[in-house]
Amino acid sequence: MRFDVLTLFPEMFPGYLGQSLLKRAIDADLVAVHLHNIRDWAHDRHQSVDDRPFGGGPGMVLKVEPVVEAVEAVEKQVDSGGHLVMLTPQGKRLDQPTVESLADYSQLTLLCGRYEGFDERVRTILQPEEISVGDYVLNGGEVAAMNIIDAVVRLIPGVLGDAESPIQDSFSGENRHRLEFSQYTRPREYRGFKVPEVLLTGNHEEIAAWRQQESTDRTRQRREDLIE
Ligand code: 6GU
């Protein structure tokens, strides 16, 4: 799967992409991430990408020409089967079914905003799918783009080992409506707090039943909204 990220701050990405699961997926050629600086499509010699809003008001607006032309240039580089996503707090809130639908594309262009937002004609012309990562304000779409890459990459076949199968994740498949049970590892006791006895018995049926109950209780306590 290929990601093309359009941003004013491409330098934010290599640290994140260079570690752990993402690094492994990129090294194995299962994932490619191409970074593009929107400023490269600026028209004037000052390389302006933002300007004051018509009608007045605070902040700056991302200009239509560099953004539209950056997206069009990227779209020329990629085969069909791609999809354009605009990261904006005004978009549809990201959830696991949306992540699953994004993972079906062979390429995603992730358009990151900054400042007070995009000139509205960016939307009119490009018709992106608009996605938000939650009801709070970020300084820009970059962290949201990483969030999408992170969640989508987990679903690409071969990225996770068998042991890490995404089938068991919360919010997905059978577990769509439940949180995960609590987990323990060694030591058996720490500062007087003991690992639940049942987990040490080796009785797989009892362990499964305990975990199921734990998961149900947790979901009820913490996320009543997930229970149908
Ligand atoms: Cl995608 N962008 C910004 N700037 N803030 C957000 C967001 C995106 N999603 C939630 N808050």
Boltz pocket constraint, residues with backbone or C-beta under 6 A from the ligand:
constraints:
  - pocket:
      binder: B
      contacts: [[A, 86], [A, 87], [A, 88], [A, 89], [A, 113], [A, 131], [A, 132], [A, 133], [A, 134], [A, 135], [A, 136], [A, 137], [A, 138], [A, 139], [A, 140], [A, 141], [A, 144]]
      max_distance: 6.0
